[in-house]
Amino acid sequence: MRLIDYLLTHNRYCSVFGIFIIFLLCWLFSYKRSAIKLRTVFAGLALQMLTGFFVLKTELGYRILIGLVGIVDLLYQATEHGTRFIFGNLCDCSGPWGFIFAIRVLPVIVFFSAFTALLFYFGIIQRCVQGINYFLQPLIGTTGPETACAIANSFLGQTEAPLVIRHYLSRMTESELFVVMVSGMATISGAILVVFVAMGVPAMHLLASSAMSIPGAIMIAKMLYPETEKSFYSQQQSVGDMDTGDKDIVLGSSVFEVIAKGTSDGLHMALIIGAMLIVFLAFLNSINGILSWFTVSVFGNGYALTLEKIVGVICTPCGYLLGFVGDEAFRIGELIGIKIAVNELVAYNQLLSLHLPERATSLVTYALCGFSNFSCIGIQVGGIGLLVPEKRHIIAKLGIYAVFAGALTNFLSALIVNLLI
């Protein structure tokens, strides 16, 4: 009886139904259903639930998460010193100009490129990848590089995290590369997290979502695009064997040469990402303009149609599955649609303006906490595609698929949290 009463409170039983729907969608849209590994599915779901419980219900879990984010924040602060020297007060988001992507994000990519090149030069990244591979490969069935990137994405973001495994990307299978893409779409970076906290989004739930998205993104990615190839990294166990396979890559003969090469690569990557983002956003705006003009011409004023409205209607059931009813359910579905069609920054801004109850705001925070939107396809094609040009066509092909997977991961986290709080 207690269990039934608990599930009826806040309509939590809807979230149980929602979890089954997500698994059904993953099975229906899977690239190859017969290749889905149940071990990965059950282990991924169990880890996502345990992670949510650990960070939300235990003091130790929350403190560990805060500590990890603190380390990442130190790196961002180090970047800001150099950025502020060049751009001055434009780095201050509290100014009338607000958050400037080119100044707050792109310099971080340049620094992280140099920093990760240095870590690779000293063999630190290789040892981390090998350790992750040793412990998680038997448990969840994924390899070290893809899992390491999924973990890094939860703190660094989709543009910086691939730099951690940049020398492993060329030998990755399509399924492993998809994990890299989805984990980037399903998380936010530490820099953006700070911005959201400053806006008034609950910090605890942003941090918990980042942690829960690690196993969630891996599980969803492996269901939608299961492994059908023989991975180069699947059976590697020693640090020496966990190499990149790219013997012709010369990082440099000294620390300063490595830093210089990493900086040069990072600058190129930042410029490509900026250019791709400009073009993708321009195309999205053009599509909205055409849709709006056509619908107003046919149906009259008041019927202007946009991509975010279309996706918002499609996402309306999400509000009901989170236990909400009526207009509140529609508004929450619309927020998820705005996040996918535009971006999470706009969605969070509208969420805070709605002044929903604290519990509703907390749950929606999880559903919106990720970069899974159309414009980020351009970022990944430009960013990851620059690191592995020979696989850029694969990244472009899987772009929409990755947005779908990332959105499902975020919504799954929200459903699980609805059962916990």
Secondary structure, DSSP 8 states (H G I E B T S, - for coil): -HHHHHHHGGGTHHHHHHHHHHHHHHHHT-S-GGG--HHHHHHHHHHHHHHHHHHHH-HHHHHHHHHHHHHHHHHHHHHHHHHHHHHGGGG-TTSTT---HHHHTHHHHHHHHHHHHHHHHTTHHHHHHHHHHHHHHHHH---HHHHHHHHHHHHH-TTTHHHHTTTTGGG--HHHHHHHHHHHHT---HHHHHHHHHHT--HHHHHHHHHHHHHHHHHHHHHHS---S--TTTT--STTT---S-TT----SSHHHHHHHHHHHHHHHHHHHHHHHHHHHHHHHHHHHHHHHHHHHHH-TT----HHHHHHHHTHHHHHHTT--HHHHHHHHHHHHHHHHT-HHHHHHHHHHHT--HHHHHHHHHHH-S--STHHHHHHHHHHHHH-GGGHHHHHHTHHHHHHHHHHHHHHHHHHHHHH-
